[in-house]
Structures are given as C-alpha cells and as structure tokens.
Amino acid sequence: MKDYTRGDTIWCKATFRDEDDLLIDPSSIWGAIYDSSSTVVNSFTGMTKVSTGQYKYAWQSSRGSASGVAAFEANGTAGAKVYVRREILFKLV
C-alpha cells in the first residue's frame, strides 16, 4: 500500500474483466473514494481509458482529508451486467 500526503493528486486505476477473465470496456463507469470510516469523500462518473479494460482516474485529495487507509471503487456496465472493482488503494498521511 502506498502512502500519500494529504493534498496530493492520486491516480486510481481499475481493470475490468468479464466472467471469462477477458478484458472488457464498460459502456459506462462510475465510482467513489471512501475514507477509513467508509464515508464517501468523492464520487465520479467516467474514467480515462488507458487500453482495453484498463482505466484511470485522478483524485485531488485535500489537505483537510482525514488520514488513514482509503478505498477506491469503480463500477462499470457492460451489456446488462454491472462489474465492480474495489480495492484498498492508498493511505493518507
């Protein structure tokens, strides 16, 4: 787990795969960043596509952000299915 200083820009990454473990591009993506008490501190729609199935999102933390472990969650819709990717991503210090 990587440590970031409050106020840093944090690049959040998500990989979307189907049930056959093949990389997929969702037709829509949304998600959130949670603080250590599971409170949403940022929600978003859309991410930047890096390559098939690979996406990134830049979150600008604030100097007033709570310190501790934070989680990043990205959700994507492909066809009639919703794919969820949640990871413990970083620690704000």
Secondary structure, DSSP 8 states (H G I E B T S, - for coil): -EEE-TT-EEEEEEE-B-TTS-B---SEEEEEEE-TTS-EEEEEE--EEEETTEEEEEEE--TTS--EEEEEEEEEEETTEEEEEEEEEEEE-
